[in-house]
Amino acid sequence: MQIRHLRYFVTLARLGHFRRAAESCGVTQPTLSAGIASLETALGVELVRRDRRFVGLTAEGEAALPWAQQMLADCDGMLRAAGKPGIGLTGRLRLGVIPAAMPAVGAIAPVLAADHPDLQLVILSMTSREIERALHAHDIDGGVTYLENEPLGGVITWTFYEERYRFATPADGPFAGRSAISWAEAAAAPLCLLTRDMQNRRILDAQMASIGMEVQPRATANSYTALLSMVRMGDLSSILPHSHAGTAERDPAIRILPFDDPSTPQAVGLVVLDRHPMSAQSRAVLSCVRSADFRRRVAALRDDDGDPHEPA
């Protein structure tokens, strides 16, 4: 059994296409197919269902996949651990981040670069469920997501801040003279919200259900940029995490209002797999977010108390 054959198999399972998997592995399609066939021979089972093209994994392939992913992760970790002493981390640190937490991840780059200047940080926008799948498939080294609502299993967590919510509305709209708003008023307003595959939307739906209301938004998107565009250029309002509301407050076409009946804050932070030995990349990002420098950089998100305030 050869490591490269395991890599071919895992890549094919991830991409679901022989040609794209071969390109990703830097080999020809016949080489990739032959490598996977060799792996199947070594294991004595068929891993891949084929019909002139990739159809899917067999039951044996599905069972073998997490072990293959783990073996590749362990192999990569061993190679890094056996590297020359005194040489910092190189390669990529892949971080899956929910859209709601994107404003916080900018603080990671300078702190990480100070300790590991040759390590490339790769930020990937993902839903919380995608982060969970990618973590356990070893496709990412860590994730930034909600920690207590729909919690992940088998992970180590570190809290960045507690998320609170703001009402974003056209500056010249019906709420122009207000300094705060209730959740019931927000639910009755014409809204644009995230799609339901986003955990932030499920949190908002639960909040509305707790006051006996159900929201039927006029528009949905999986991007805060799109939501703010609809607020800025139309007659819709939205509900944002305070991390994004801070940026929107600087737009003269948008008015940001706090809620006068705040909901339960939601912890947001880092998750890495709880395994020993931990990968060098996971250790690096965990050390980064535990540092005083990182805590100082995200202090503004932690210190926003969410109390109603007078309009500027």
C-alpha positions as CSV (number, residue, x, y, z in Angstrom):
1,M,0.0,0.0,0.0
2,Q,1.5,3.3,-1.1
3,I,0.7,6.8,0.4
4,R,0.2,8.3,-3.0
5,H,-2.5,5.7,-3.8
6,L,-4.3,6.7,-0.6
7,R,-4.0,10.4,-1.8
8,Y,-5.5,9.5,-5.2
9,F,-8.4,7.7,-3.4
10,V,-9.2,10.6,-1.0
11,T,-8.9,13.2,-3.7
12,L,-11.3,11.3,-6.0
13,A,-13.8,10.9,-3.1
14,R,-13.6,14.6,-2.5
15,L,-13.9,15.8,-6.1
16,G,-16.1,13.1,-7.5
17,H,-14.5,13.2,-10.9
18,F,-11.5,11.2,-12.3
19,R,-10.1,13.9,-14.5
20,R,-10.3,16.7,-11.9
21,A,-8.8,14.3,-9.2
22,A,-5.9,13.4,-11.5
23,E,-5.2,17.1,-12.2
24,S,-5.4,17.9,-8.5
25,C,-2.8,15.1,-7.8
26,G,-0.6,16.2,-10.7
27,V,-0.8,12.9,-12.5
28,T,-2.6,11.5,-15.6
29,Q,-6.0,10.0,-15.3
30,P,-4.8,6.5,-16.2
31,T,-2.1,6.8,-13.5
32,L,-4.7,7.8,-10.9
33,S,-7.0,5.0,-12.0
34,A,-4.2,2.4,-11.8
35,G,-3.2,3.7,-8.4
36,I,-6.7,3.3,-6.9
37,A,-7.0,-0.2,-8.5
38,S,-3.7,-1.1,-6.9
39,L,-5.0,0.1,-3.5
40,E,-8.2,-2.0,-4.1
41,T,-6.0,-5.0,-4.8
42,A,-4.0,-4.5,-1.7
43,L,-7.1,-4.2,0.5
44,G,-9.0,-7.0,-1.3
45,V,-12.1,-4.9,-1.8
46,E,-13.7,-2.6,-4.4
47,L,-13.6,1.0,-3.1
48,V,-15.0,2.9,-6.1
49,R,-18.1,2.2,-8.2
50,R,-17.4,2.9,-11.9
51,D,-19.4,3.0,-15.1
52,R,-17.1,4.7,-17.6
53,R,-16.9,7.5,-15.1
54,F,-17.0,7.9,-11.3
55,V,-20.3,6.8,-9.8
56,G,-19.5,6.9,-6.1
57,L,-17.9,4.9,-3.4
58,T,-18.9,1.4,-2.4
59,A,-19.9,0.6,1.1
60,E,-16.3,-0.6,1.7
61,G,-15.0,2.7,0.2
62,E,-17.1,4.8,2.5
63,A,-15.9,2.8,5.5
64,A,-12.2,3.1,4.3
65,L,-12.4,6.8,3.5
66,P,-12.1,8.3,7.1
67,W,-9.1,5.9,7.8
68,A,-7.4,7.0,4.6
69,Q,-8.0,10.7,5.5
70,Q,-6.5,10.1,8.9
71,M,-3.5,8.2,7.5
72,L,-2.7,11.1,5.1
73,A,-3.1,13.6,7.9
74,D,-0.8,11.6,10.1
75,C,1.7,11.2,7.3
76,D,1.8,14.9,6.6
77,G,2.2,15.6,10.4
78,M,5.1,13.1,10.6
79,L,6.9,14.8,7.7
80,R,6.5,18.2,9.4
81,A,7.6,16.9,12.7
82,A,10.7,15.3,11.1
83,G,11.6,18.6,9.4
84,K,14.8,20.4,10.1
85,P,15.0,21.9,13.6
86,G,14.8,25.6,13.8
87,I,12.8,25.9,10.5
88,G,9.4,27.4,11.0
89,L,6.2,26.0,9.6
90,T,5.7,26.2,5.8
91,G,2.9,25.3,3.5
92,R,-0.7,26.3,4.1
93,L,-2.9,26.7,7.1
94,R,-6.5,26.2,5.9
95,L,-9.2,27.8,8.0
96,G,-13.0,27.4,7.4
97,V,-14.9,30.4,8.6
98,I,-18.6,31.1,8.8
99,P,-19.6,34.3,7.1
100,A,-20.7,35.9,10.4
101,A,-17.2,35.6,11.7
102,M,-15.3,36.9,8.7
103,P,-14.7,40.4,10.3
104,A,-12.7,38.7,13.1
105,V,-10.4,36.5,11.1
106,G,-8.3,39.5,9.9
107,A,-6.8,39.5,13.4
108,I,-5.3,36.0,12.8
109,A,-3.1,36.9,9.9
110,P,-0.6,39.3,11.5
111,V,-0.3,37.3,14.7
112,L,0.3,34.1,12.8
113,A,2.8,35.7,10.4
114,A,4.8,37.0,13.4
115,D,5.5,33.4,14.5
116,H,5.3,31.6,11.2
117,P,6.3,34.0,8.3
118,D,6.5,31.2,5.8
119,L,3.1,29.8,6.5
120,Q,0.3,30.8,4.1
121,L,-3.1,31.4,5.7
122,V,-6.0,30.3,3.5
123,I,-9.4,31.5,4.6
124,L,-12.4,29.6,3.2
125,S,-16.0,30.7,3.6
126,M,-18.1,27.8,4.8
127,T,-21.3,27.0,6.6
128,S,-21.0,25.5,10.1
129,R,-22.0,22.1,8.8
130,E,-19.4,22.3,6.0
131,I,-16.8,23.2,8.6
132,E,-17.7,20.1,10.7
133,R,-17.4,17.8,7.6
134,A,-14.2,19.4,6.4
135,L,-12.5,19.2,9.9
136,H,-13.2,15.5,10.2
137,A,-12.1,14.9,6.6
138,H,-8.9,16.8,7.3
139,D,-9.6,19.2,4.5
140,I,-9.1,22.1,6.9
141,D,-6.8,22.6,9.9
142,G,-9.4,24.6,11.9
143,G,-12.7,26.4,11.8
144,V,-14.2,29.6,13.2
145,T,-17.9,28.9,13.9
146,Y,-20.6,29.0,16.6
147,L,-19.4,27.0,19.7
148,E,-22.6,26.4,21.7
149,N,-25.5,26.4,19.2
150,E,-25.4,23.1,17.3
151,P,-22.0,22.3,19.0
152,L,-19.4,20.1,17.2
153,G,-18.1,16.9,18.7
154,G,-14.5,15.8,19.1
155,V,-13.0,19.3,19.0
156,I,-11.1,21.8,21.2
157,T,-12.7,25.2,21.3
158,W,-11.5,28.8,22.1
159,T,-14.0,31.6,22.3
160,F,-13.3,34.9,20.4
161,Y,-16.4,36.9,21.3
162,E,-20.2,36.6,21.9
163,E,-22.3,37.5,18.9
164,R,-25.2,39.9,19.3
165,Y,-27.5,41.3,16.7
166,R,-28.4,44.6,15.1
167,F,-31.2,45.7,12.8
168,A,-30.0,47.2,9.5
169,T,-32.5,49.5,7.7
170,P,-32.5,52.2,5.1
171,A,-31.4,55.5,6.6
172,D,-34.4,57.3,5.1
173,G,-36.9,54.5,5.8
174,P,-39.7,54.2,8.3
175,F,-37.3,53.6,11.2
176,A,-35.3,56.8,10.5
177,G,-36.1,58.5,13.8
178,R,-35.6,55.4,16.0
179,S,-32.8,54.7,18.5
180,A,-33.8,51.0,19.1
181,I,-36.2,48.4,17.9
182,S,-38.0,45.3,19.3
183,W,-37.7,41.8,17.9
184,A,-41.5,41.8,17.2
185,E,-41.1,45.0,15.1
186,A,-38.2,43.6,13.2
187,A,-40.1,40.4,12.4
188,A,-43.0,42.5,11.0
189,A,-40.7,44.6,8.7
190,P,-39.9,43.7,5.1
191,L,-36.7,41.7,5.5
192,C,-33.9,40.2,3.6
193,L,-32.0,37.4,5.5
194,L,-29.5,34.7,5.1
195,T,-30.5,31.4,3.6
196,R,-31.5,28.6,6.0
197,D,-28.4,26.5,5.4
198,M,-26.6,29.2,7.4
199,Q,-26.6,28.6,11.2
200,N,-27.0,32.4,11.8
201,R,-30.4,32.2,10.1
202,R,-31.4,29.2,12.1
203,I,-30.5,31.1,15.3
204,L,-32.6,34.1,14.2
205,D,-35.5,31.8,13.3
206,A,-35.3,30.3,16.8
207,Q,-35.3,33.8,18.3
208,M,-38.4,34.7,16.4
209,A,-40.1,31.4,17.4
210,S,-39.4,32.2,21.1
211,I,-41.6,35.3,20.8
212,G,-44.2,33.4,18.8
213,M,-43.4,34.8,15.4
214,E,-42.2,33.3,12.1
215,V,-40.3,35.4,9.6
216,Q,-41.0,35.2,5.9
217,P,-38.3,37.3,4.3
218,R,-38.9,38.9,0.9
219,A,-35.3,37.9,-0.2
220,T,-32.5,35.6,1.0
221,A,-28.8,35.4,0.2
222,N,-25.8,33.5,1.6
223,S,-23.7,36.7,1.7
224,Y,-23.8,39.7,4.0
225,T,-22.5,41.8,1.2
226,A,-25.7,40.9,-0.8
227,L,-27.9,41.6,2.2
228,L,-26.4,45.0,2.8
229,S,-26.7,45.9,-0.9
230,M,-30.4,45.2,-0.7
231,V,-30.7,47.4,2.4
232,R,-28.7,50.2,0.8
233,M,-30.4,50.2,-2.6
234,G,-34.0,49.1,-1.8
235,D,-36.7,49.2,0.9
236,L,-35.7,46.0,2.7
237,S,-34.2,45.7,6.2
238,S,-32.0,43.0,7.7
239,I,-30.8,41.5,10.9
240,L,-27.0,41.3,11.2
241,P,-24.4,40.0,13.7
242,H,-22.8,43.0,15.4
243,S,-19.5,42.0,13.8
244,H,-20.9,43.1,10.4
245,A,-23.0,45.9,11.7
246,G,-19.9,47.9,12.7
247,T,-18.9,48.1,9.0
248,A,-22.5,48.9,7.9
249,E,-22.7,51.8,10.4
250,R,-20.2,53.7,8.3
251,D,-22.5,53.7,5.3
252,P,-24.7,56.8,5.3
253,A,-27.5,55.0,3.4
254,I,-27.9,52.4,6.2
255,R,-29.1,52.9,9.8
256,I,-28.1,50.4,12.4
257,L,-30.4,50.0,15.5
258,P,-29.8,47.8,18.6
259,F,-32.6,45.7,20.0
260,D,-34.3,47.0,23.1
261,D,-35.0,43.3,24.1
262,P,-31.7,41.6,23.4
263,S,-31.5,37.9,22.6
264,T,-29.1,35.4,24.1
265,P,-25.5,36.0,22.8
266,Q,-23.9,33.2,20.8
267,A,-20.3,32.3,21.4
268,V,-18.1,32.4,18.3
269,G,-14.6,31.0,18.2
270,L,-12.0,28.5,16.9
271,V,-12.5,24.8,16.7
272,V,-9.7,22.3,16.0
273,L,-9.8,18.5,16.1
274,D,-9.2,17.1,19.6
275,R,-6.6,14.5,18.7
276,H,-3.0,13.5,19.8
277,P,-0.6,14.3,18.3
278,M,-2.3,17.5,17.1
279,S,-1.2,18.7,13.6
280,A,1.4,21.4,13.6
281,Q,-1.0,23.7,11.7
282,S,-3.7,23.2,14.3
283,R,-1.3,23.8,17.1
284,A,-0.1,27.0,15.4
285,V,-3.6,28.6,15.0
286,L,-4.7,27.5,18.5
287,S,-1.6,29.2,19.9
288,C,-2.3,32.3,17.8
289,V,-5.8,32.9,19.1
290,R,-4.8,32.2,22.7
291,S,-2.2,35.0,22.5
292,A,-2.5,38.4,24.1
293,D,-1.9,40.1,20.7
294,F,-4.9,38.3,19.1
295,R,-7.1,39.1,22.1
296,R,-6.2,42.7,21.8
297,R,-7.0,42.8,18.1
298,V,-10.5,41.3,18.6
299,A,-11.3,43.3,21.8
300,A,-13.7,45.6,19.9
301,L,-15.9,42.7,19.1
302,R,-15.9,41.4,22.7
303,D,-16.5,44.8,24.3
304,D,-19.6,45.8,22.2
305,D,-22.2,45.5,24.9
306,G,-25.2,45.9,22.6
307,D,-27.0,48.4,24.7
308,P,-29.4,50.7,23.0
309,H,-27.8,54.0,22.2
310,E,-28.8,57.4,20.9
311,P,-28.4,58.1,17.2
312,A,-25.3,59.8,16.2
